[in-house]
Amino acid sequence: MSEAPNSKFTVRPGAAYVVATPIGNLEDITFRAVQVLKQVDVIYCENSSHSRRLLQTYNIPTQARTLYKDQGAEPYKGIIEDLKSGKTLALVSDAGTPGVSDPGSQLVRILREENIPIVPIPGASALTSMLSVSGWQVQPSLFLGFLSEKKGKKRNQLKEWENFEGVLTIFESVHRIRDTLSAIREIFPNSPILLGRELTKIHEEILKIEPVQALESLKFPEKGEFVVLIYTNPKKMLNGRVGDADTLE
């Protein structure tokens, strides 16, 4: 793989790097991210088996370890000792930016409490990728992450924001996407919805769902991961600057 020309980047001793990795297409990684992953002493992954393909693609020989959620304080103690002795680490999730919807935030919080230097290495994010192609005024926007698996609680979570004027973003799995869309339509009957599936992958699909469109008519392969945008009260937000809500693309 090619590298950044004349790159002089070196990792900082004793630092932890939070590294964004591709959300699908393996080419969506920065030159600096690759340099960090090659130079650190160890890479902590949401799932090291999942990350192996990325590391092999970019010839990254660094040892990869799985960082389990709720694994207790003892493993973190060893990590902190290593960092304070001058060793370095990188934290990656299965896809995208760590600490958004994965176990990584727990490690970051503990390291921050120990005054360990933490360096963000920005890159791919399903959240910002979907917002960028919405064509909607995304200020303000609110990220809700994954909603509850329980139908009643899910609807209550959405109802908390029924008066919010902006863009709501939700992550959802293939197993619950239909029920989540139904709940959204129930709470936000006048809001257009943008549905993203398998972002950056070969079967990527982005669908706009108008308020008048029957959800039963939607046809899309129920495979992969989904990002859902809800554009609440669009006519008031546009305020005549772009046009009526029914002209949005």
PAZA-439145 format. One line per field, with one value per residue (C-alpha): residue number from 1; residue in one letter; x, y, z. Coordinates in Angstrom, 3 decimals. Last residue first. Example, Ala and Ser with C-alpha at 12.3 -4.5 7.8 and 13.67 -1.06 7.14 Angstrom:
REM PAZA-439145
num = 2,1
residu = S,A
X = 13.670,12.300
Y = -1.060,-4.500
Z = 7.140,7.800
***
This chain:
REM PAZA-439145
num = 249,248,247,246,245,244,243,242,241,240,239,238,237,236,235,234,233,232,231,230,229,228,227,226,225,224,223,222,221,220,219,218,217,216,215,214,213,212,211,210,209,208,207,206,205,204,203,202,201,200,199,198,197,196,195,194,193,192,191,190,189,188,187,186,185,184,183,182,181,180,179,178,177,176,175,174,173,172,171,170,169,168,167,166,165,164,163,162,161,160,159,158,157,156,155,154,153,152,151,150,149,148,147,146,145,144,143,142,141,140,139,138,137,136,135,134,133,132,131,130,129,128,127,126,125,124,123,122,121,120,119,118,117,116,115,114,113,112,111,110,109,108,107,106,105,104,103,102,101,100,99,98,97,96,95,94,93,92,91,90,89,88,87,86,85,84,83,82,81,80,79,78,77,76,75,74,73,72,71,70,69,68,67,66,65,64,63,62,61,60,59,58,57,56,55,54,53,52,51,50,49,48,47,46,45,44,43,42,41,40,39,38,37,36,35,34,33,32,31,30,29,28,27,26,25,24,23,22,21,20,19,18,17,16,15,14,13,12,11,10,9,8,7,6,5,4,3,2,1
residu = E,L,T,D,A,D,G,V,R,G,N,L,M,K,K,P,N,T,Y,I,L,V,V,F,E,G,K,E,P,F,K,L,S,E,L,A,Q,V,P,E,I,K,L,I,E,E,H,I,K,T,L,E,R,G,L,L,I,P,S,N,P,F,I,E,R,I,A,S,L,T,D,R,I,R,H,V,S,E,F,I,T,L,V,G,E,F,N,E,W,E,K,L,Q,N,R,K,K,G,K,K,E,S,L,F,G,L,F,L,S,P,Q,V,Q,W,G,S,V,S,L,M,S,T,L,A,S,A,G,P,I,P,V,I,P,I,N,E,E,R,L,I,R,V,L,Q,S,G,P,D,S,V,G,P,T,G,A,D,S,V,L,A,L,T,K,G,S,K,L,D,E,I,I,G,K,Y,P,E,A,G,Q,D,K,Y,L,T,R,A,Q,T,P,I,N,Y,T,Q,L,L,R,R,S,H,S,S,N,E,C,Y,I,V,D,V,Q,K,L,V,Q,V,A,R,F,T,I,D,E,L,N,G,I,P,T,A,V,V,Y,A,A,G,P,R,V,T,F,K,S,N,P,A,E,S,M
X = -33.676,-35.913,-38.766,-41.527,-40.009,-40.673,-37.752,-34.131,-34.101,-37.856,-37.641,-35.956,-36.324,-40.042,-40.780,-38.632,-40.440,-38.226,-35.837,-35.316,-32.067,-31.615,-28.320,-28.575,-26.362,-26.409,-29.199,-32.906,-32.646,-34.784,-38.378,-40.512,-44.200,-45.150,-43.748,-46.475,-45.169,-46.972,-44.260,-41.576,-38.941,-35.581,-33.488,-29.720,-28.201,-24.677,-24.344,-20.610,-19.898,-19.476,-22.679,-24.361,-27.846,-28.817,-32.409,-33.429,-36.754,-39.148,-41.134,-44.893,-45.801,-42.971,-44.010,-45.845,-43.545,-40.533,-42.087,-42.825,-39.258,-37.950,-40.127,-38.813,-35.179,-35.176,-33.370,-31.273,-29.625,-30.163,-28.192,-30.249,-29.769,-32.208,-32.111,-33.531,-36.498,-37.070,-40.722,-40.983,-37.696,-38.848,-41.293,-38.387,-37.211,-40.790,-41.245,-38.107,-39.209,-42.435,-40.767,-37.999,-34.696,-33.878,-32.498,-29.006,-27.288,-29.452,-27.357,-28.883,-28.535,-28.973,-27.912,-28.253,-29.835,-30.749,-29.031,-28.847,-25.504,-23.266,-25.494,-25.015,-21.233,-21.183,-22.870,-21.314,-17.889,-14.613,-11.574,-10.107,-6.978,-7.780,-4.860,-5.175,-2.357,-2.761,-3.995,-5.088,-8.742,-8.288,-7.088,-10.176,-12.534,-10.805,-11.024,-14.767,-15.365,-14.101,-17.043,-18.835,-21.380,-19.426,-16.249,-14.235,-14.732,-15.746,-15.952,-15.022,-13.627,-10.015,-7.826,-4.131,-1.436,1.904,4.614,6.368,6.336,3.159,1.514,2.470,1.257,-2.063,-2.583,-1.770,-4.309,-6.857,-6.705,-7.442,-10.402,-13.142,-13.914,-17.063,-16.615,-13.922,-10.877,-9.652,-5.909,-3.908,-0.109,1.365,2.314,0.399,0.745,-2.101,-4.451,-3.330,-4.331,-7.720,-8.403,-7.353,-9.824,-12.695,-10.536,-9.342,-12.883,-13.534,-9.828,-6.835,-3.740,-0.328,3.140,2.203,4.090,2.161,-1.277,-0.149,1.225,-1.980,-4.086,-1.822,-2.369,-6.113,-8.530,-11.432,-9.665,-11.109,-14.638,-16.991,-16.971,-13.252,-11.095,-11.001,-8.072,-8.127,-4.416,-3.074,0.145,3.111,5.701,4.308,3.849,5.980,4.916,7.664,5.717,7.697,4.982,2.028,2.186,1.227,0.000
Y = 15.851,18.322,19.819,18.518,20.423,23.767,25.759,26.543,29.742,29.951,29.213,25.856,24.875,25.660,23.615,20.694,20.008,17.008,15.589,12.018,10.350,6.565,4.679,0.961,-2.111,-5.105,-7.090,-6.547,-5.964,-2.934,-2.496,0.095,-0.224,-1.319,1.962,3.806,7.072,10.259,11.303,10.873,8.151,8.931,5.835,5.446,2.122,0.748,-2.747,-2.471,-0.942,2.762,2.753,-0.653,0.846,4.500,5.532,9.176,10.039,12.875,14.122,14.648,11.481,11.893,9.717,7.002,7.238,6.803,3.784,2.159,2.816,1.212,-1.871,-2.302,-1.770,-4.236,-7.318,-5.398,-3.407,0.269,3.466,6.626,10.247,13.046,16.191,19.499,20.838,18.687,18.513,14.722,14.226,12.358,10.503,8.698,7.198,6.310,4.513,2.472,1.675,0.186,-1.799,-3.283,-3.455,0.009,2.613,2.501,5.874,8.903,11.513,14.996,17.615,21.358,22.311,19.673,21.787,18.966,17.786,14.369,13.364,14.875,13.711,10.087,10.306,12.246,9.430,6.508,7.842,7.509,9.488,11.270,10.249,11.446,11.640,10.700,11.662,9.634,11.783,8.690,9.779,10.258,6.668,5.387,7.422,6.319,2.663,2.908,4.872,1.962,-0.393,0.598,3.132,6.402,5.614,4.481,6.144,3.916,0.138,-2.768,-0.254,0.878,1.925,2.485,1.957,3.351,2.343,4.945,3.338,5.268,3.635,0.130,0.753,2.089,-0.968,-3.300,-1.574,-1.702,-5.489,-5.459,-3.049,-5.360,-6.797,-4.721,-4.429,-6.605,-5.129,-7.652,-7.591,-6.766,-7.047,-4.661,-6.172,-3.659,-4.706,-2.409,-5.168,-7.438,-4.880,-4.324,-8.066,-8.617,-6.067,-8.566,-11.128,-8.433,-7.545,-4.139,-3.710,-2.713,-2.195,-2.688,-1.139,1.765,2.411,0.533,1.561,5.179,5.223,3.679,6.292,9.058,7.948,8.091,5.184,4.884,2.400,-0.509,0.284,-0.616,1.657,2.290,2.933,5.861,5.722,6.715,6.974,6.424,8.192,7.069,7.860,10.092,8.399,9.415,11.319,12.269,11.530,12.560,11.278,9.572,5.824,3.524,0.000
Z = -2.117,-0.363,-2.376,-0.059,2.856,1.255,-0.013,0.752,2.754,3.358,7.079,6.418,10.074,10.244,7.141,8.335,11.653,12.489,9.894,11.090,10.017,10.196,9.961,9.216,9.477,7.152,5.558,5.135,1.413,0.566,-0.505,1.182,0.325,3.829,5.141,3.285,1.845,2.865,5.331,2.623,2.945,1.372,0.687,0.754,-0.354,-0.109,-1.582,-2.313,1.084,1.907,4.043,4.388,4.634,4.992,5.610,5.365,6.975,6.189,9.192,9.349,11.307,13.859,16.835,14.864,11.830,14.103,15.824,12.477,11.308,14.503,13.993,10.466,11.498,14.393,13.073,10.551,13.302,14.046,14.536,15.067,14.067,14.918,12.789,14.043,15.921,19.009,20.055,19.591,21.445,24.567,22.315,20.665,23.947,24.903,21.586,22.181,25.729,24.441,21.667,23.805,21.892,23.205,20.813,19.326,19.035,19.842,18.018,17.976,15.273,15.535,12.985,10.294,7.572,5.242,2.077,3.682,2.176,4.855,7.714,6.641,6.556,9.836,11.760,9.891,10.874,8.980,10.049,13.025,14.979,18.493,20.973,24.643,27.039,30.267,33.154,35.145,35.037,31.290,30.978,32.795,30.618,27.407,28.442,29.110,25.915,23.817,24.443,21.203,19.973,19.711,21.672,18.681,15.265,12.398,12.277,14.545,17.014,17.349,20.297,19.727,22.329,23.408,25.880,27.999,31.455,32.276,29.268,30.376,33.926,32.635,30.442,33.333,35.572,32.771,32.837,36.617,36.600,35.333,31.906,31.584,27.807,26.288,24.622,22.066,21.479,18.362,18.147,15.586,12.213,10.056,6.419,5.318,4.173,7.027,9.641,8.017,7.779,11.403,12.779,12.999,14.788,17.211,18.269,19.847,19.336,21.453,19.304,20.912,20.847,18.600,15.363,12.687,13.945,14.189,10.651,9.282,11.077,9.753,6.154,6.696,6.297,3.872,1.592,3.587,2.393,5.230,8.273,7.844,10.951,13.371,15.790,19.454,20.255,23.773,24.675,26.805,24.163,21.373,18.024,15.084,11.965,9.527,6.342,3.264,0.930,2.641,2.164,-0.686,0.000
***
